[in-house]
């Protein structure tokens, strides 16, 4: 269910301006899931937030997650 949600999220934002790549990844050792979206700019990401929210609207993350979600907003150093 969580992976399906992550895939819906990716499909939902695929056509958004400024999106370079979107991936759903799983760590082989821990089975930890990682959603990765690469954007041209922070502004592009912010503009797409309404689309992101709509793609996963109604999904029950509280029952799917067993640990708190870590959200990172990374930039070149």
Beta strands, then each sheet from edge to edge (+ up, - down):
strand 1: 19-26
strand 2: 33-39
sheet 1: 1+ 2-
end
